[in-house]
Amino acid sequence: MNEVGSLQTIWHYGGEYDRGPDGIKVKGDEKGCGGNARLLDIGYRAIAGFELCHPLPVVNGKTVGLNFVDKNAQLAAEYMRGILARRRSNAP
């Protein structure tokens, strides 16, 4: 990451998300979302893209539909906005 620095133009994060009583939770083992926010420390000011890049789950014998994808994209964006806001508020 440090080798590329501010020359990096895009990064992505994935995973599945759900809203719980304590806010949005990342389901599974996606750890890049918060960790990659470190890019701000090296001058990154470009695009963060969400991708749902694994097979869609099967619930009650049927593959989930686009509503599952839409929900995860919306929650992922909200989750990332929260991470970035916290990072900016802790900035010197």
All heavy atoms as an XYZ file, in Angstrom:
701
protein
N       0.819     -1.191      0.000
C       0.000      0.000      0.000
C       0.866      1.260      0.000
O       0.628      2.164     -0.770
C      -0.899     -0.030      1.232
C      -2.232      0.577      1.023
S      -3.268      0.582      2.502
C      -3.473     -1.122      2.896
N       1.854      1.300      0.859
C       2.689      2.497      0.958
C       3.502      2.740     -0.304
O       3.829      3.883     -0.598
C       3.615      2.399      2.168
C       2.859      2.529      3.466
O       1.812      3.154      3.521
N       3.370      1.920      4.507
N       3.826      1.666     -1.033
C       4.626      1.830     -2.245
C       3.870      2.612     -3.315
O       4.444      3.360     -4.072
C       5.039      0.458     -2.810
C       5.991     -0.309     -1.920
C       5.270     -1.071     -0.810
O       4.020     -1.193     -0.846
O       5.958     -1.536      0.113
N       2.579      2.413     -3.387
C       1.761      3.065     -4.408
C       1.310      4.447     -3.944
O       1.284      5.398     -4.705
C       0.544      2.190     -4.758
C      -0.356      2.889     -5.750
C       1.001      0.851     -5.306
N       0.940      4.530     -2.678
C       0.526      5.806     -2.110
C      -0.634      6.447     -2.830
O      -1.595      5.787     -3.216
N      -0.529      7.726     -3.040
C      -1.632      8.492     -3.630
C      -1.820      8.209     -5.118
O      -2.758      8.714     -5.722
C      -1.413      9.982     -3.405
O      -0.222     10.387     -4.051
N      -0.947      7.382     -5.719
C      -1.125      7.017     -7.131
C      -2.229      5.990     -7.326
O      -2.723      5.815     -8.430
C       0.187      6.467     -7.711
C       1.356      7.444     -7.744
C       2.611      6.729     -8.213
C       1.033      8.628     -8.640
N      -2.615      5.297     -6.267
C      -3.689      4.306     -6.387
C      -4.973      5.028     -6.737
O      -5.287      6.079     -6.182
C      -3.852      3.531     -5.086
C      -4.885      2.441     -5.207
C      -4.783      1.417     -4.092
O      -3.757      1.287     -3.459
N      -5.865      0.698     -3.872
N      -5.748      4.445     -7.672
C      -6.945      5.132     -8.146
C      -8.251      4.456     -7.782
O      -9.304      5.056     -7.929
C      -6.899      5.300     -9.676
O      -6.788      4.011    -10.276
C      -5.730      6.177    -10.091
N      -8.207      3.203     -7.321
C      -9.444      2.524     -6.936
C      -9.126      1.371     -5.994
O      -8.046      0.793     -6.062
C     -10.230      2.005     -8.165
C     -11.621      1.535     -7.747
C      -9.449      0.935     -8.901
C     -12.559      1.290     -8.922
N     -10.017      1.077     -5.091
C      -9.964     -0.144     -4.288
C     -11.380     -0.594     -4.037
O     -12.321      0.186     -4.154
C      -9.170      0.027     -3.001
C      -9.727      0.958     -1.965
C      -9.534      2.303     -1.898
C     -10.573      0.628     -0.864
N     -10.187      2.827     -0.826
C     -10.835      1.827     -0.160
C     -11.127     -0.558     -0.388
C     -11.627      1.873      0.974
C     -11.913     -0.506      0.749
C     -12.155      0.699      1.411
N     -11.542     -1.861     -3.760
C     -12.879     -2.382     -3.531
C     -12.943     -3.172     -2.232
O     -11.927     -3.603     -1.711
C     -13.340     -3.243     -4.710
C     -12.739     -4.614     -4.717
N     -11.505     -4.865     -5.246
C     -13.204     -5.794     -4.251
C     -11.230     -6.146     -5.092
N     -12.247     -6.734     -4.501
N     -14.146     -3.322     -1.767
C     -14.416     -4.130     -0.594
C     -15.680     -4.927     -0.866
O     -16.444     -4.611     -1.770
C     -14.543     -3.272      0.669
C     -15.668     -2.269      0.636
C     -16.842     -2.506      1.324
C     -15.556     -1.085     -0.078
C     -17.878     -1.595      1.301
C     -16.583     -0.163     -0.100
C     -17.747     -0.419      0.587
O     -18.768      0.474      0.563
N     -15.881     -5.985     -0.120
C     -17.031     -6.852     -0.363
C     -17.682     -7.284      0.926
O     -17.645     -6.585      1.926
N     -18.244     -8.462      0.887
C     -18.879     -9.031      2.066
C     -20.384     -8.918      2.023
O     -20.975     -8.420      1.073
N     -20.981     -9.421      3.085
C     -22.423     -9.315      3.286
C     -22.656     -8.519      4.560
O     -21.881     -8.606      5.505
C     -23.064    -10.698      3.425
C     -23.050    -11.486      2.139
C     -23.725    -12.843      2.302
O     -24.560    -13.012      3.219
O     -23.396    -13.741      1.510
N     -23.738     -7.774      4.573
C     -24.016     -6.852      5.666
C     -25.433     -7.051      6.169
O     -26.326     -7.430      5.425
C     -23.830     -5.400      5.187
C     -22.420     -5.139      4.733
C     -21.985     -5.557      3.486
C     -21.519     -4.516      5.570
C     -20.674     -5.359      3.086
C     -20.213     -4.309      5.184
C     -19.798     -4.733      3.936
O     -18.499     -4.537      3.558
N     -25.624     -6.752      7.444
C     -26.951     -6.815      8.033
C     -27.041     -5.728      9.090
O     -26.043     -5.332      9.672
C     -27.194     -8.183      8.659
C     -28.657     -8.588      8.617
O     -29.510     -7.752      8.244
O     -28.956     -9.742      8.948
N     -28.247     -5.245      9.302
C     -28.448     -4.217     10.328
C     -28.932     -4.895     11.603
O     -29.871     -5.671     11.587
C     -29.470     -3.185      9.867
C     -29.574     -1.991     10.789
C     -30.591     -0.967     10.321
N     -30.370     -0.498      8.976
C     -29.494      0.447      8.624
N     -28.737      1.010      9.538
N     -29.378      0.823      7.369
N     -28.250     -4.606     12.695
C     -28.624     -5.158     13.994
C     -28.904     -4.047     14.970
O     -28.851     -2.866     14.614
N     -29.171     -4.389     16.204
C     -29.493     -3.366     17.212
C     -28.336     -2.401     17.481
O     -28.553     -1.273     17.900
C     -29.839     -4.175     18.467
C     -29.350     -5.557     18.208
C     -29.229     -5.736     16.735
N     -27.109     -2.853     17.213
C     -25.939     -1.997     17.438
C     -25.394     -1.390     16.147
O     -24.263     -0.933     16.110
C     -24.831     -2.807     18.127
C     -25.251     -3.285     19.503
O     -25.986     -2.554     20.195
O     -24.850     -4.405     19.876
N     -26.180     -1.418     15.091
C     -25.732     -0.846     13.825
C     -25.489     -1.920     12.783
O     -25.941     -3.052     12.904
N     -24.746     -1.562     11.769
C     -24.484     -2.462     10.651
C     -23.351     -3.408     11.022
O     -22.319     -2.978     11.535
C     -24.135     -1.667      9.386
C     -25.324     -0.804      8.985
C     -23.759     -2.606      8.243
C     -25.045      0.163      7.880
N     -23.565     -4.665     10.738
C     -22.578     -5.701     11.020
C     -22.129     -6.331      9.708
O     -22.932     -6.554      8.812
C     -23.172     -6.805     11.908
C     -23.671     -6.311     13.234
C     -22.533     -5.867     14.106
C     -23.054     -5.417     15.461
N     -22.154     -4.585     16.165
N     -20.836     -6.618      9.625
C     -20.299     -7.349      8.486
C     -20.449     -8.823      8.798
O     -19.987     -9.291      9.843
C     -18.812     -7.015      8.243
C     -18.289     -7.767      7.040
C     -18.629     -5.520      8.064
N     -21.116     -9.544      7.909
C     -21.285    -10.983      8.090
C     -20.141    -11.695      7.381
O     -19.714    -11.291      6.318
C     -22.630    -11.425      7.507
C     -23.810    -10.834      8.245
C     -25.128    -10.969      7.547
C     -25.421    -12.310      6.956
N     -26.731    -12.390      6.316
N     -19.647    -12.758      7.972
C     -18.572    -13.509      7.347
C     -17.220    -12.971      7.746
O     -17.049    -12.353      8.790
N     -16.254    -13.148      6.863
C     -14.870    -12.833      7.222
C     -14.291    -11.653      6.455
O     -13.092    -11.515      6.334
C     -13.980    -14.060      7.035
C     -13.919    -14.522      5.588
O     -14.645    -13.968      4.742
O     -13.146    -15.452      5.312
N     -15.119    -10.778      5.933
C     -14.620     -9.609      5.191
C     -13.951     -8.656      6.172
O     -14.600     -8.098      7.047
C     -15.754     -8.904      4.468
C     -15.335     -7.663      3.736
C     -14.383     -7.921      2.581
O     -14.491     -8.966      1.931
O     -13.523     -7.067      2.338
N     -12.658     -8.491      6.037
C     -11.918     -7.617      6.945
C     -11.301     -6.422      6.226
O     -10.758     -5.541      6.851
C     -10.829     -8.425      7.658
C     -11.416     -9.492      8.556
C     -10.338    -10.355      9.164
C     -10.893    -11.404     10.080
N     -11.870    -12.294      9.507
N     -11.380     -6.404      4.920
C     -10.739     -5.341      4.166
C     -11.424     -4.000      4.268
O     -10.811     -2.966      4.055
N     -12.675     -4.002      4.611
C     -13.452     -2.768      4.626
C     -12.838     -1.732      5.553
O     -12.468     -0.646      5.133
C     -14.879     -3.095      5.046
S     -16.064     -1.802      4.736
N     -12.710     -2.047      6.812
C     -12.149     -1.103      7.767
C     -10.655     -0.938      7.608
O     -10.113      0.159      7.705
N      -9.965     -2.030      7.348
C      -8.514     -1.985      7.214
C      -8.062     -1.138      6.037
O      -7.060     -0.424      6.127
N      -8.787     -1.215      4.939
C      -8.390     -0.437      3.778
C      -8.664      1.043      3.938
O      -8.194      1.851      3.146
C      -9.052     -0.980      2.510
C      -8.367     -2.218      1.998
O      -7.178     -2.420      2.247
N      -9.078     -3.048      1.294
N      -9.401      1.424      4.958
C      -9.577      2.848      5.236
C      -8.240      3.485      5.602
O      -8.104      4.698      5.594
C     -10.610      3.056      6.337
N      -7.230      2.659      5.889
C      -5.865      3.175      6.122
C      -5.332      3.905      4.894
O      -4.383      4.668      4.993
C      -4.906      2.031      6.444
C      -5.199      1.283      7.681
C      -4.093      0.257      7.924
N      -3.651     -0.368      6.696
C      -3.640     -1.669      6.454
N      -4.023     -2.506      7.364
N      -3.221     -2.142      5.307
N      -5.924      3.615      3.745
C      -5.478      4.303      2.532
C      -5.542      5.820      2.697
O      -4.770      6.546      2.080
C      -6.317      3.866      1.330
C      -6.031      2.463      0.807
C      -7.134      2.017     -0.142
C      -4.684      2.409      0.121
N      -6.466      6.294      3.514
C      -6.544      7.740      3.758
C      -5.240      8.267      4.341
O      -4.857      9.403      4.083
C      -7.693      8.057      4.706
C      -9.098      7.756      4.198
C     -10.104      7.978      5.314
C      -9.426      8.596      2.989
N      -4.557      7.427      5.111
C      -3.314      7.844      5.757
C      -2.182      8.086      4.761
O      -1.235      8.788      5.073
C      -2.853      6.798      6.774
C      -3.857      6.617      7.904
O      -4.661      7.540      8.146
O      -3.828      5.540      8.534
N      -2.287      7.472      3.585
C      -1.216      7.630      2.589
C      -1.636      8.535      1.440
O      -1.015      8.555      0.387
C      -0.723      6.262      2.059
C      -1.842      5.500      1.366
C      -0.100      5.455      3.177
C      -1.365      4.275      0.610
N      -2.725      9.263      1.620
C      -3.119     10.252      0.629
C      -4.139      9.802     -0.385
O      -4.419     10.511     -1.344
N      -4.740      8.630     -0.211
C      -5.732      8.128     -1.168
C      -6.994      8.965     -1.094
O      -7.552      9.171     -0.021
C      -6.053      6.669     -0.863
C      -7.017      6.046     -1.848
C      -6.578      5.657     -3.099
C      -8.351      5.867     -1.532
C      -7.451      5.089     -4.006
C      -9.227      5.296     -2.431
C      -8.774      4.912     -3.663
O      -9.638      4.353     -4.573
N      -7.441      9.477     -2.233
C      -8.645     10.299     -2.269
C      -9.492      9.963     -3.488
O     -10.077     10.826     -4.113
C      -8.283     11.795     -2.315
C      -7.502     12.288     -1.114
C      -8.346     12.255      0.145
N      -7.645     12.770      1.296
C      -6.927     12.059      2.143
N      -6.761     10.775      1.957
N      -6.348     12.610      3.183
N      -9.598      8.696     -3.834
C     -10.330      8.312     -5.040
C     -11.533      7.441     -4.678
O     -12.205      7.701     -3.701
C      -9.383      7.620     -6.013
N     -11.776      6.402     -5.434
C     -13.004      5.623     -5.367
C     -12.848      4.378     -4.499
O     -11.847      3.686     -4.584
C     -13.419      5.199     -6.792
C     -13.744      6.436     -7.625
C     -14.601      4.243     -6.764
C     -13.919      6.133     -9.096
N     -13.867      4.111     -3.693
C     -13.995      2.832     -2.989
C     -15.260      2.177     -3.527
O     -16.341      2.744     -3.435
C     -14.107      3.047     -1.482
N     -15.115      1.016     -4.124
C     -16.261      0.335     -4.724
C     -16.629     -0.933     -3.980
O     -15.760     -1.678     -3.537
N     -17.914     -1.175     -3.849
C     -18.404     -2.394     -3.231
C     -18.672     -3.427     -4.310
O     -19.192     -3.104     -5.375
C     -19.703     -2.108     -2.470
C     -20.440     -3.349     -2.050
C     -19.971     -4.117     -1.002
C     -21.589     -3.753     -2.704
C     -20.631     -5.267     -0.602
C     -22.257     -4.893     -2.312
C     -21.779     -5.656     -1.262
N     -18.317     -4.674     -4.031
C     -18.707     -5.747     -4.944
C     -19.163     -6.954     -4.140
O     -18.587     -7.284     -3.111
C     -17.580     -6.115     -5.900
C     -16.448     -6.885     -5.331
C     -15.418     -7.262     -6.389
O     -15.172     -6.478     -7.311
O     -14.861     -8.357     -6.263
N     -20.231     -7.533     -4.598
C     -20.742     -8.774     -4.022
C     -20.267     -9.869     -4.975
O     -20.902    -10.163     -5.971
C     -22.267     -8.717     -3.941
C     -22.956     -9.830     -3.180
C     -22.530     -9.848     -1.715
C     -24.458     -9.681     -3.271
N     -19.099    -10.404     -4.690
C     -18.403    -11.233     -5.676
C     -18.381    -12.718     -5.335
O     -17.465    -13.422     -5.710
C     -16.985    -10.727     -5.878
S     -16.014    -10.707     -4.368
N     -19.372    -13.178     -4.636
C     -19.465    -14.604     -4.343
C     -20.856    -15.084     -4.743
O     -21.760    -14.276     -4.963
C     -19.203    -14.863     -2.854
C     -20.162    -14.178     -1.940
N     -20.040    -12.857     -1.589
C     -21.271    -14.631     -1.328
C     -21.036    -12.523     -0.785
N     -21.797    -13.579     -0.617
N     -21.012    -16.384     -4.877
C     -22.350    -16.878     -5.244
C     -23.398    -16.425     -4.235
O     -23.145    -16.367     -3.036
C     -22.188    -18.402     -5.199
C     -20.731    -18.644     -5.393
C     -20.036    -17.468     -4.745
N     -24.552    -16.096     -4.742
C     -25.632    -15.656     -3.870
C     -26.117    -16.828     -3.030
O     -26.145    -17.968     -3.487
C     -26.785    -15.091     -4.702
C     -26.466    -13.823     -5.479
C     -27.646    -13.432     -6.359
C     -26.088    -12.687     -4.549
N     -26.510    -16.548     -1.790
C     -26.962    -17.629     -0.921
C     -28.302    -18.217     -1.365
O     -29.088    -17.562     -2.056
C     -27.094    -16.970      0.452
C     -27.017    -15.524      0.236
C     -26.452    -15.263     -1.111
N     -28.527    -19.423     -0.948
C     -29.794    -20.109     -1.185
C     -30.555    -20.121      0.133
O     -30.032    -20.551      1.161
C     -29.549    -21.546     -1.694
C     -30.860    -22.299     -1.827
C     -28.799    -21.516     -3.017
N     -31.781    -19.609      0.106
C     -32.631    -19.555      1.294
C     -33.930    -20.284      0.965
O     -34.571    -19.974     -0.056
C     -32.910    -18.093      1.713
C     -33.868    -18.036      2.886
C     -31.612    -17.363      2.022
N     -34.287    -21.234      1.789
C     -35.496    -22.033      1.562
C     -35.511    -22.663      0.172
O     -36.535    -22.683     -0.511
C     -36.762    -21.203      1.787
C     -36.894    -20.727      3.211
O     -36.510    -21.427      4.148
N     -37.400    -19.519      3.387
N     -34.347    -23.127     -0.264
C     -34.247    -23.822     -1.540
C     -34.188    -22.936     -2.769
O     -34.152    -23.437     -3.891
N     -34.177    -21.609     -2.591
C     -34.142    -20.688     -3.739
C     -32.998    -19.707     -3.579
O     -32.729    -19.208     -2.482
C     -35.453    -19.896     -3.846
C     -36.638    -20.744     -4.189
C     -37.860    -19.874     -4.391
C     -39.049    -20.739     -4.780
N     -40.224    -19.929     -5.065
N     -32.356    -19.404     -4.683
C     -31.312    -18.385     -4.676
C     -31.960    -17.029     -4.426
O     -32.983    -16.703     -5.036
C     -30.556    -18.365     -6.016
O     -30.008    -19.660     -6.238
C     -29.444    -17.326     -6.016
N     -31.358    -16.255     -3.523
C     -31.907    -14.931     -3.216
C     -31.900    -14.071     -4.471
O     -31.142    -14.315     -5.407
C     -31.123    -14.246     -2.078
C     -31.250    -15.020     -0.796
C     -29.666    -14.034     -2.453
N     -32.725    -13.027     -4.466
C     -32.865    -12.172     -5.639
C     -32.099    -10.865     -5.528
O     -31.269    -10.665     -4.626
N     -32.416     -9.964     -6.439
C     -31.736     -8.672     -6.486
C     -31.975     -7.835     -5.233
O     -31.159     -6.987     -4.897
C     -32.169     -7.884     -7.721
C     -31.589     -8.382     -9.038
C     -32.129     -7.561    -10.199
C     -30.079     -8.351     -9.016
N     -33.081     -8.102     -4.527
C     -33.317     -7.347     -3.289
C     -32.208     -7.620     -2.276
O     -31.817     -6.733     -1.519
C     -34.697     -7.660     -2.702
C     -34.885     -9.137     -2.411
O     -34.216    -10.004     -2.982
N     -35.825     -9.443     -1.533
N     -31.653     -8.821     -2.265
C     -30.529     -9.153     -1.387
C     -29.294     -8.340     -1.778
O     -28.598     -7.789     -0.932
C     -30.228    -10.656     -1.491
C     -29.030    -11.094     -0.701
C     -29.150    -11.439      0.629
C     -27.775    -11.170     -1.293
C     -28.050    -11.852      1.359
C     -26.668    -11.582     -0.572
C     -26.807    -11.920      0.755
N     -29.050     -8.245     -3.077
C     -27.896     -7.489     -3.580
C     -28.062     -6.007     -3.268
O     -27.142     -5.354     -2.769
C     -27.709     -7.719     -5.101
C     -26.547     -6.908     -5.633
C     -27.528     -9.207     -5.399
N     -29.243     -5.469     -3.541
C     -29.514     -4.054     -3.260
C     -29.335     -3.736     -1.780
O     -28.718     -2.736     -1.419
C     -30.930     -3.671     -3.685
C     -31.096     -3.583     -5.187
O     -30.078     -3.497     -5.908
O     -32.253     -3.605     -5.646
N     -29.881     -4.583     -0.916
C     -29.760     -4.377      0.528
C     -28.297     -4.346      0.947
O     -27.868     -3.465      1.694
C     -30.498     -5.479      1.276
C     -30.275     -5.471      2.771
C     -30.861     -6.720      3.420
C     -30.102     -7.032      4.678
N     -30.401     -8.332      5.221
N     -27.508     -5.293      0.443
C     -26.099     -5.352      0.812
C     -25.320     -4.164      0.272
O     -24.454     -3.633      0.964
C     -25.477     -6.677      0.374
C     -25.732     -7.758      1.379
O     -25.003     -7.893      2.347
N     -26.812     -8.502      1.198
N     -25.624     -3.720     -0.925
C     -24.940     -2.550     -1.485
C     -25.253     -1.302     -0.666
O     -24.362     -0.499     -0.365
C     -25.330     -2.359     -2.948
N     -26.523     -1.139     -0.282
C     -26.900      0.026      0.520
C     -26.248     -0.012      1.899
O     -25.730      1.003      2.379
C     -28.419      0.097      0.646
C     -29.094      0.452     -0.659
C     -30.609      0.355     -0.583
O     -31.192      0.203      0.491
N     -31.257      0.439     -1.725
N     -26.274     -1.180      2.544
C     -25.665     -1.295      3.875
C     -24.150     -1.140      3.807
O     -23.545     -0.529      4.686
C     -26.042     -2.626      4.516
C     -27.503     -2.772      4.940
C     -27.784     -4.185      5.434
C     -27.868     -1.744      6.005
N     -23.530     -1.678      2.757
C     -22.078     -1.547      2.602
C     -21.686     -0.080      2.449
O     -20.704      0.381      3.039
C     -21.592     -2.359      1.407
N     -22.446      0.668      1.663
C     -22.157      2.093      1.476
C     -22.320      2.848      2.790
O     -21.472      3.680      3.150
C     -23.074      2.672      0.404
N     -23.377      2.549      3.519
C     -23.597      3.207      4.809
C     -22.485      2.843      5.800
O     -21.984      3.698      6.533
C     -24.957      2.787      5.360
C     -25.388      3.534      6.586
C     -26.775      3.123      7.058
O     -27.610      2.696      6.232
O     -27.010      3.227      8.276
N     -22.100      1.583      5.808
C     -21.035      1.115      6.688
C     -19.721      1.833      6.374
O     -19.035      2.317      7.274
C     -20.889     -0.396      6.510
C     -19.895     -1.054      7.423
C     -20.217     -1.333      8.744
C     -18.651     -1.431      6.964
C     -19.321     -1.964      9.589
C     -17.736     -2.060      7.793
C     -18.075     -2.323      9.104
O     -17.182     -2.944      9.931
N     -19.385      1.940      5.089
C     -18.144      2.602      4.693
C     -18.195      4.090      5.015
O     -17.206      4.666      5.466
C     -17.859      2.383      3.212
C     -16.562      3.016      2.740
S     -15.092      2.528      3.681
C     -14.971      0.818      3.235
N     -19.335      4.740      4.797
C     -19.447      6.162      5.156
C     -19.178      6.364      6.641
O     -18.536      7.327      7.044
C     -20.819      6.718      4.776
C     -20.956      7.033      3.298
C     -22.211      7.849      2.994
N     -23.438      7.124      3.251
C     -24.067      6.349      2.384
N     -23.575      6.191      1.174
N     -25.183      5.742      2.716
N     -19.663      5.432      7.477
C     -19.410      5.514      8.912
C     -17.936      5.362      9.248
O     -17.398      6.100     10.077
N     -17.270      4.405      8.607
C     -15.829      4.215      8.833
C     -15.063      5.465      8.436
O     -14.206      5.948      9.175
C     -15.308      2.995      8.041
C     -15.805      1.710      8.687
C     -13.783      3.000      7.949
C     -15.481      0.468      7.891
N     -15.370      6.012      7.266
C     -14.657      7.195      6.796
C     -14.929      8.402      7.684
O     -14.021      9.187      7.963
C     -15.025      7.480      5.338
C     -14.582      6.407      4.338
C     -15.113      6.723      2.950
C     -13.079      6.251      4.336
N     -16.156      8.553      8.143
C     -16.478      9.677      9.036
C     -15.699      9.565     10.346
O     -15.175     10.565     10.846
C     -17.982      9.730      9.303
N     -15.607      8.355     10.891
C     -14.848      8.163     12.131
C     -13.372      8.456     11.893
O     -12.708      9.070     12.724
C     -15.043      6.756     12.673
C     -16.389      6.562     13.334
C     -16.483      5.248     14.069
N     -16.353      4.083     13.224
C     -17.323      3.550     12.481
N     -18.520      4.099     12.500
N     -17.112      2.474     11.751
N     -12.843      8.013     10.748
C     -11.421      8.256     10.444
C     -11.179      9.758     10.329
O     -10.172     10.264     10.823
C     -11.025      7.572      9.135
C     -11.079      6.065      9.160
C      -9.927      5.480      9.851
N      -8.707      5.882      9.201
C      -7.516      5.385      9.465
N      -7.408      4.445     10.338
N      -6.443      5.820      8.857
N     -12.059     10.454      9.657
C     -11.859     11.903      9.480
C     -11.988     12.653     10.805
O     -11.290     13.627     11.035
C     -12.852     12.435      8.451
C     -12.525     11.977      7.056
C     -13.430     12.599      6.018
N     -13.127     12.044      4.711
C     -13.963     11.304      3.994
N     -15.173     11.058      4.436
N     -13.600     10.831      2.822
N     -12.901     12.206     11.654
C     -13.075     12.908     12.932
C     -11.904     12.667     13.875
O     -11.663     13.488     14.757
C     -14.383     12.487     13.602
O     -14.319     11.151     14.044
N     -11.152     11.591     13.649
C      -9.967     11.304     14.474
C      -8.697     11.837     13.849
O      -7.621     11.698     14.429
C      -9.824      9.791     14.710
C     -10.911      9.270     15.590
O     -11.445      9.977     16.436
N     -11.281      8.012     15.386
N      -8.811     12.449     12.671
C      -7.627     12.970     11.984
C      -7.074     14.172     12.747
O      -7.825     14.919     13.353
C      -7.973     13.353     10.558
N      -5.742     14.345     12.692
C      -5.142     15.491     13.381
C      -5.538     16.812     12.769
O      -5.927     16.936     11.678
C      -3.636     15.260     13.235
C      -3.461     14.165     12.249
C      -4.784     13.516     12.037
